[in-house]
Amino acid sequence: MPNWSQISGGLDRILLVGLTWLASKGYITSADIANYATLIVGIAGALYAFYVNRNTNLAKQAASIPGTTVLTTPEIANNTVQPNVVSNTTNKVEKK
């Protein structure tokens, strides 16, 4: 698992250096650096949140279908409140 603090700190510095370089070349004004940084970080944060929460949201959508049982990873099963979302490690297939 990567150290997200180091990765986000590095990307933050790269973003600000890139925006400062654009301002030094005259492509954007120095006043726009904060606006563009906020815009880029906001969009990146939204995309990251969508990607990270995608599997949990898919399990919740599938669980909303009446009469279904969703078999998923323990992390997703623990993060959902629907009783028909179960962990794949706590269940076993049995013959009837």
N, C-alpha and C positions, 0 to 999 in steps of 0.2 A: 504494500500500500504506500503510495507516495506521500510525502510530507506536503500537505496542501498549503500550509502557511508559507513554505519556501517557494512553491510554484506560483502562488498568487502574488507574493512579493516580487518575484522575478518578472512576472508578466506586467505588474504595475510599473516597474522601472522601465521596462522595454517600451511600454505604451507612452510613458511620459517623455522618454528620450526621443521617441519617434515624433511625437507631437511638437516637442521643442525644436527638433530639426526642421520640421515643416514650417514652423514659425520663423526660424532663422533664415530660411530660403525665401520667405515672403509668400508662401502658398496659403497660409492662414495667419490671422493676427494673434498676437500674444494673449489678447483677451479671450480668444476662442479656445485656448488650450483646455481650460477647465470645462467648458461646455462640451467639447468633443470627448474629453476623457470621461465625463459623466455619461454621455450618450453611449460610448463604446462599452464601458463597464456595465451599464444597465442592460444593454442588449445581450452581452455575454452572460450576465447573471441569469437573465430570463431563459436563455438557451440551455445553460447548465442545469437550472432547476427543472426544466422540462425533461431533459435527458435523465437526470437522476431519479425523478419521481414517475417516470413513464411506466415502469413495470408495476408499481403499486397501483397506479390509476387504472391500468389494464385489468388487474385482478379485481379491483372494486367494480369496474364496469361489467365484467363477466359474472361477478357475484350478484349483481342486481337482476339477472335473469332468473325468473322463478324456477325452482326445481333443479338448480345446478349446484354442484360442489366444485370449488376451484382448488386444485392441488398445486401448491407453489412452494417457494423456498421458505425456510423458517423466518427469515428477516421480514419478508413481505407478509407472511401469515400473522406475525406478531404486531405488525403496524396497521392492520386493518381490524375494524370492529365487527364486520359481518361474521356470523357464526358459520357460514358455509365456505369460508376461506380457511383451508387447513394446510398444515405443513407436510411436506413430503417425507420428513424424517420421523414423524410421529404416527404414521399410518402404514399399514401393510395390506396387501391384497389377500383376501381369503376366499376360498370357494364357498358357495352357498349350499 
